[in-house]
Amino acid sequence: MSDNRALVLFSGGQDSATCLAWALDRFAKVETLGFDYGQRHRIELNGRAALRAGMTALNPAWGRRLGPDHTLDLAALGAVSDTALTRDTQIAFAADGLPNTFVPGRNLLFLTFAAALAYRRGLRHIVGGMCETDYSGYPDCRDDTIKALQVALNLGMDRRFVLHTPLMWIDKANTWRLAEELGGRPLVDLIVEASHTCYLGERGARHAWGYGCGACPACELRAKGYSAFVADTTG
């Protein structure tokens, strides 16, 4: 296993795109991994190639460090999930207080499969966009969950993986700011244009912050963060 090689969970959304830039800025070789689990916003996977190509064009050093891309079929996760991300149903809050966009076990499975791939590829570092500052209350996004899972993966695979969550303690405005720090305004513009976050998978309307329905929780969070970022930048 190499101490300077990483695998990024790369969905094609704003957070994972920022995490990819973060990893390319730090590791000698970076591979990417996406998951197709029958999500309503599966269109986000289509932006991954453009984001990878755009980052390569923005920074030649990043281009040299960017390794293979992988996609895993996790249709079973979609089959057992009855959520607003895997069914054509209205987004609402469930009886337990969680939004019905929560897909139980999703990040646990993502990181477990990522570790299995990293094991085969000889990669030590695994990077994910989990965050408990600006999020919907998902329990598998919490820092305690990620730390516990790192322990379990290391014990179960007899490896010393390191799970990185560079967005864990920052809000969406600071996620935009981090992208600007990493790649300047060109990276921010690339993420606006090529990434996708809308839970409904709508790609029609182009807003200042990117494409989406503009009304779902993911769009509202992204728009609010972008507005705060722009206000701070111009103010």
C-alpha positions in Angstrom: 0.0 0.0 0.0 1.2 3.5 -0.9 1.1 6.3 1.7 0.7 8.8 -1.1 -2.2 7.4 -3.2 -5.9 8.0 -2.6 -9.3 6.9 -3.7 -12.1 9.6 -3.9 -15.8 8.8 -3.6 -16.8 10.8 -6.6 -20.5 11.1 -7.3 -20.4 14.1 -9.7 -21.9 16.5 -7.1 -20.4 19.7 -5.7 -19.1 18.2 -2.6 -17.3 15.2 -4.2 -15.9 17.5 -6.9 -14.4 19.7 -4.3 -13.0 16.6 -2.5 -11.4 15.5 -5.7 -9.6 18.8 -6.1 -8.6 18.6 -2.5 -7.1 15.1 -3.0 -5.3 16.1 -6.2 -3.7 18.9 -4.3 -2.3 16.5 -1.7 -1.6 13.0 -3.1 0.7 11.7 -5.8 -1.9 9.5 -7.5 -5.7 9.8 -7.1 -8.4 7.4 -8.4 -12.1 8.0 -8.4 -15.1 5.8 -7.6 -18.8 6.4 -8.3 -21.8 4.3 -7.4 -25.0 3.6 -9.4 -27.7 2.5 -7.0 -30.7 3.5 -9.0 -30.8 7.0 -7.5 -33.3 9.5 -9.0 -30.5 12.0 -9.5 -28.4 9.4 -11.4 -27.7 12.2 -13.9 -25.0 13.4 -11.6 -22.9 10.5 -12.7 -22.9 12.0 -16.2 -20.9 15.0 -15.1 -18.0 13.0 -13.7 -16.1 12.8 -16.9 -16.4 16.5 -17.6 -15.3 17.4 -14.1 -12.2 15.1 -14.3 -11.3 16.5 -17.8 -11.9 20.0 -16.5 -9.6 19.6 -13.5 -6.9 18.1 -15.8 -7.1 21.1 -18.0 -7.0 23.6 -15.1 -3.9 22.2 -13.5 -1.4 20.0 -15.4 0.0 18.6 -12.1 -3.5 17.4 -11.3 -3.7 15.8 -14.7 -0.6 13.8 -14.0 -1.9 12.7 -10.6 -5.4 11.7 -11.8 -5.6 8.0 -12.2 -8.4 5.6 -13.3 -12.1 6.1 -12.7 -14.3 3.3 -11.4 -18.1 2.8 -11.2 -19.8 0.1 -9.1 -23.3 -1.1 -9.6 -25.1 -1.1 -6.2 -28.6 -1.8 -7.5 -29.3 -3.9 -4.5 -29.1 -0.8 -2.3 -31.8 0.9 -4.4 -33.9 -2.3 -4.3 -34.0 -2.4 -0.5 -34.4 1.3 0.0 -37.8 3.0 0.1 -36.7 6.6 0.0 -37.3 9.8 -2.0 -33.9 9.3 -3.6 -34.7 5.8 -4.9 -38.5 6.2 -5.5 -40.7 8.7 -7.3 -42.2 10.1 -4.2 -42.4 13.6 -2.6 -39.6 14.7 -0.4 -40.8 15.0 3.2 -39.8 14.3 6.8 -40.4 10.8 8.2 -41.8 10.0 11.6 -38.3 9.7 13.1 -37.5 13.3 12.1 -35.2 12.4 9.3 -35.9 13.5 5.8 -37.1 10.6 3.5 -34.1 11.4 1.3 -32.0 9.4 3.8 -30.9 6.1 2.3 -30.1 3.8 5.2 -26.6 2.3 5.0 -25.6 4.2 1.9 -22.4 5.7 3.2 -21.5 2.6 5.2 -21.8 0.5 2.0 -20.0 3.2 -0.1 -17.0 3.3 2.2 -16.9 -0.5 2.6 -16.8 -1.1 -1.2 -14.3 1.8 -1.5 -12.1 0.1 1.0 -12.4 -3.2 -0.8 -11.4 -1.5 -4.1 -8.6 0.4 -2.3 -7.4 -3.0 -0.9 -7.0 -4.4 -4.4 -5.5 -1.2 -5.8 -3.0 -0.7 -3.0 -4.5 2.7 -1.9 -4.3 3.8 1.7 -6.3 7.0 1.7 -10.1 7.2 1.1 -11.7 10.6 0.7 -15.4 11.3 1.1 -17.6 14.4 1.1 -19.5 13.6 4.3 -20.3 16.7 6.4 -22.3 17.3 9.6 -22.2 21.1 9.5 -24.5 21.8 6.5 -26.4 18.5 6.1 -29.8 16.9 6.4 -29.2 15.1 9.7 -28.1 11.8 8.0 -26.5 9.7 10.8 -24.1 8.1 8.4 -22.6 11.6 7.7 -21.5 12.1 11.3 -17.8 12.2 12.2 -18.4 9.6 14.9 -19.8 7.2 12.2 -16.8 7.7 9.9 -14.3 7.2 12.7 -16.0 4.1 13.9 -16.2 2.7 10.3 -12.5 3.4 9.8 -11.7 1.2 12.9 -14.0 -1.6 11.6 -12.5 -1.5 8.1 -9.0 -1.6 9.4 -9.7 -4.5 11.7 -11.8 -6.4 9.1 -9.3 -6.0 6.2 -6.1 -5.9 8.3 -5.1 -2.7 6.7 -4.4 0.8 7.8 -6.8 2.8 5.7 -7.3 6.5 6.5 -10.7 8.0 5.8 -10.6 11.7 5.0 -13.6 14.0 5.2 -12.3 17.5 4.4 -15.8 19.0 4.4 -16.9 17.6 7.8 -16.7 20.8 9.7 -17.4 23.5 7.0 -20.7 24.8 5.6 -21.6 25.1 2.0 -20.3 28.6 1.7 -16.9 27.5 2.9 -17.1 24.5 0.5 -17.3 27.0 -2.4 -14.5 28.9 -0.8 -12.4 25.8 -0.5 -12.8 25.2 -4.2 -11.7 28.7 -4.9 -8.6 28.3 -2.7 -7.7 25.1 -4.5 -8.3 26.1 -8.1 -9.4 29.7 -8.2 -12.4 31.0 -10.0 -12.0 28.6 -12.9 -12.6 25.6 -10.6 -15.6 27.3 -9.0 -17.0 27.9 -12.5 -16.3 24.2 -13.5 -18.2 22.9 -10.5 -21.1 25.3 -11.2 -21.3 24.1 -14.8 -20.5 20.4 -14.7 -21.5 19.1 -11.3 -25.1 18.2 -10.2 -26.6 18.1 -6.8 -30.4 18.3 -7.3 -32.2 15.4 -5.6 -34.9 15.3 -8.4 -32.2 15.0 -11.1 -33.5 18.1 -13.0 -30.9 19.5 -15.3 -33.0 22.1 -17.2 -32.7 25.3 -15.3 -29.3 27.0 -15.1 -29.0 29.1 -11.9 -26.0 31.2 -10.7 -25.0 28.2 -8.6 -25.6 25.5 -11.2 -28.4 23.3 -12.5 -31.3 22.0 -10.6 -34.9 22.3 -9.6 -34.1 25.1 -7.2 -36.6 23.9 -4.6 -35.4 20.5 -3.2 -33.3 20.5 0.0 -30.1 19.9 -1.9 -30.7 22.8 -4.3 -31.7 25.2 -1.5 -28.6 24.3 0.5 -26.3 24.7 -2.5 -27.9 28.0 -3.5 -27.8 29.4 0.0 -24.1 28.5 0.3 -23.3 30.0 -3.1 -25.0 33.3 -2.2 -23.1 33.6 1.0 -19.9 32.8 -0.8 -20.5 35.4 -3.4 -21.6 38.0 -0.9 -18.4 37.5 1.1 -16.2 37.6 -2.0 -17.7 40.8 -3.4 -18.3 42.4 0.0 
